[in-house]
């Protein structure tokens, strides 16, 4: 399949329902806690910043903080919403897509979500994760957990076992090239482009031709 063809296969509208007032309020509270954490940690360091300080700066109680985030590092690292969004995207897709079309649609929709969520690619957040060993470790654990969840989603959609060898090779190949493109973008201080990712997936589907 050509790159041009793959672009026409992706959905045009973001799936899912519009969040209600209660959900919007939760999002505002979550974002307030995150922003307060980033501000305090960047000013006084990760170790010296306490949960109590973050909660006070965000205008919430200590208990409210823990309703949104189980630990201090999860405020910065946490990507629990990512898997939920991926599930909603996959569940909204028509049945019968092949594995390459499925992954293209999933990546395209997740890219839209990322573009709408400045927190995901926040430069200060990523700088803190890279510079603080505990945050870096937690981030890698979170990525592994999320990838396992997404793998199960894809396996369920395709009607395969999550431990299926062929599925694992396919997803590892896609993940490998995706992470490499993300690393290149980070080195050049740019954002990964979905068009480049889709082009790479097209090449995988074509058998990696060099011409």
Secondary structure, 3 states (H helix, E strand, C coil): CCHHHHHHHCCCCCCCCCCCHHHHHHHHHHHHHHHHHHHHHHHHCCCCCCHHHHHHHHCCCHHHHHHHCCCHHHHHHCCHHHHHHHHHHHHHCCCCCCHHHHHHHHHHHHHHHHHHCCCCCCHHHHHHHHHCHHHHHHHHHHHHHHHHHHHHHHHHHHCCCCCCHHHHHHHHHHHHHHHHHHHHHHHCCCCCCHHHHHHHHHHHHCCCCCC
